[in-house]
Amino acid sequence: MASMKGNINSDNIRMGRTGPRPFWVLKLSIGIRAIHQIGAAVFLSSFLLSEIGRPPPPYVLLATTSGIALLLVEAMRHRQFYRELSGLTTFIKLIMIGLAYHGFLPGTLTIVAAFILASIGSHAPKLYRHRLLF
């Protein structure tokens, strides 16, 4: 059950509130995630392979728009994602990628670290990923 204070499991760990999400939105999010992975893969490879150079703008746009769509779809289900570990890792990842993309941090190292952080944050067990941090 959802409550204003967050869900509490048997270990007294506060979890973020959840809301209803239609099944078709879940199916749509799977397709969006697949598209996002294509854009993100090209973006990452442009930092790993010097032959490519800067990330191609269409793939930057693809990764950005699909990432925003994923955040919106996730916000439908997890109403407090900005207070959860998954939301915090997403925010930190975006800052890291922005700083590396604009040359304020070393590109390859920062982008790889951001991708590792994103992978850990999105694949951590639900108990940790949706735990309320504040």
Backbone torsions as a table, in degrees:
resi	resn	phi	psi	omega
1	MET	NA	141.6	177.3
2	ALA	-85.4	144.1	176.9
3	SER	-140.6	167.8	-178.9
4	MET	-70.4	-26.3	-178.3
5	LYS	-91.3	-4.5	-177.0
6	GLY	100.1	160.1	179.4
7	ASN	-79.9	143.5	178.7
8	ILE	-119.5	123.9	178.4
9	ASN	-93.0	-172.6	-175.0
10	SER	-65.8	-20.0	179.0
11	ASP	-92.9	10.1	-178.9
12	ASN	59.3	36.3	176.5
13	ILE	-99.1	125.5	-179.5
14	ARG	-75.4	124.4	179.2
15	MET	-110.2	153.1	178.9
16	GLY	-67.0	153.2	178.8
17	ARG	-66.5	145.3	175.7
18	THR	-119.3	152.4	178.5
19	GLY	-129.4	174.5	-179.8
20	PRO	-71.9	146.6	175.0
21	ARG	-139.6	120.2	-179.7
22	PRO	-58.1	150.8	-177.9
23	PHE	-60.9	-36.0	179.9
24	TRP	-64.6	-30.2	177.7
25	VAL	-70.0	-37.6	176.0
26	LEU	-60.7	-46.8	178.6
27	LYS	-62.5	-40.7	178.1
28	LEU	-62.8	-40.0	-178.7
29	SER	-64.9	-30.0	177.4
30	ILE	-66.4	-43.3	176.8
31	GLY	-65.0	-41.7	178.0
32	ILE	-62.5	-41.5	179.9
33	ARG	-62.6	-39.1	178.1
34	ALA	-64.4	-43.2	177.0
35	ILE	-64.2	-40.7	179.2
36	HIS	-61.3	-38.7	179.8
37	GLN	-64.8	-33.1	177.2
38	ILE	-65.4	-50.6	178.8
39	GLY	-61.2	-42.2	-179.9
40	ALA	-67.1	-36.3	179.8
41	ALA	-65.2	-43.8	178.4
42	VAL	-66.8	-40.5	177.9
43	PHE	-59.1	-49.0	179.3
44	LEU	-62.4	-44.9	-177.3
45	SER	-64.0	-29.6	179.1
46	SER	-67.7	-25.7	176.4
47	PHE	-86.9	-25.0	-178.9
48	LEU	-87.6	-30.6	-176.8
49	LEU	-111.1	113.0	-176.7
50	SER	-65.9	-19.9	-179.7
51	GLU	-66.5	-27.5	-176.6
52	ILE	-78.4	-37.4	-177.2
53	GLY	82.6	-143.5	179.4
54	ARG	-66.3	152.8	177.5
55	PRO	-60.1	133.3	178.8
56	PRO	-61.6	129.4	-176.8
57	PRO	-51.6	-39.4	179.1
58	PRO	-61.4	-34.6	180.0
59	TYR	-77.5	-31.0	173.5
60	VAL	-63.9	-44.9	178.0
61	LEU	-63.3	-42.4	178.7
62	LEU	-61.1	-47.4	179.9
63	ALA	-65.0	-39.6	-178.5
64	THR	-68.5	-50.4	-177.3
65	THR	-68.0	-39.4	178.2
66	SER	-69.9	-32.6	176.3
67	GLY	-65.6	-41.5	176.6
68	ILE	-63.8	-42.8	178.2
69	ALA	-61.2	-40.7	177.8
70	LEU	-63.9	-40.4	177.4
71	LEU	-61.9	-42.0	179.5
72	LEU	-65.0	-43.3	179.4
73	VAL	-65.3	-40.7	178.8
74	GLU	-66.8	-35.7	179.4
75	ALA	-67.3	-24.0	176.0
76	MET	-64.4	-37.7	-177.0
77	ARG	-91.1	-47.6	-177.4
78	HIS	-105.8	94.9	-171.6
79	ARG	-66.6	-21.3	-177.8
80	GLN	-116.5	33.1	-175.3
81	PHE	-58.5	-28.7	179.0
82	TYR	-68.4	-16.6	177.7
83	ARG	-101.1	-1.8	-176.9
84	GLU	-99.6	166.0	178.4
85	LEU	-58.5	-40.0	-179.4
86	SER	-62.4	-39.3	178.0
87	GLY	-69.4	-40.0	178.7
88	LEU	-65.2	-42.9	178.9
89	THR	-65.8	-35.2	176.9
90	THR	-64.3	-44.7	179.9
91	PHE	-62.4	-46.0	179.1
92	ILE	-64.0	-41.3	178.1
93	LYS	-59.5	-44.2	-179.9
94	LEU	-63.3	-39.7	177.4
95	ILE	-65.0	-45.6	179.9
96	MET	-61.0	-46.2	-178.8
97	ILE	-64.7	-42.5	178.4
98	GLY	-61.8	-43.5	179.8
99	LEU	-66.3	-38.7	178.9
100	ALA	-71.5	-42.3	-178.2
101	TYR	-61.3	-37.1	-178.8
102	HIS	-92.6	7.1	172.1
103	GLY	83.6	13.1	179.3
104	PHE	-83.5	-20.9	176.7
105	LEU	-129.4	157.5	178.0
106	PRO	-57.7	123.7	-172.1
107	GLY	-57.8	-61.9	-172.7
108	THR	-61.4	-49.7	-177.9
109	LEU	-61.9	-44.5	-177.4
110	THR	-69.1	-41.9	179.9
111	ILE	-65.2	-43.6	177.9
112	VAL	-62.3	-43.3	178.2
113	ALA	-62.3	-39.8	178.6
114	ALA	-64.7	-40.0	178.5
115	PHE	-67.8	-38.1	176.9
116	ILE	-65.1	-45.2	177.8
117	LEU	-59.1	-44.2	179.5
118	ALA	-62.6	-40.4	179.8
119	SER	-65.4	-44.8	178.8
120	ILE	-64.9	-45.7	-178.5
121	GLY	-64.0	-33.9	-177.9
122	SER	-90.1	-14.7	-179.1
123	HIS	-114.8	5.4	175.8
124	ALA	-65.3	154.2	177.3
125	PRO	-55.8	147.5	-176.9
126	LYS	-52.1	-37.9	-178.9
127	LEU	-58.6	-33.1	179.4
128	TYR	-93.1	-41.9	-174.7
129	ARG	-62.5	-36.6	-176.5
130	HIS	-108.8	17.5	175.6
131	ARG	-72.1	137.2	177.0
132	LEU	-74.2	130.2	179.7
133	LEU	-93.8	-31.0	178.5
134	PHE	-151.6	NA	NA
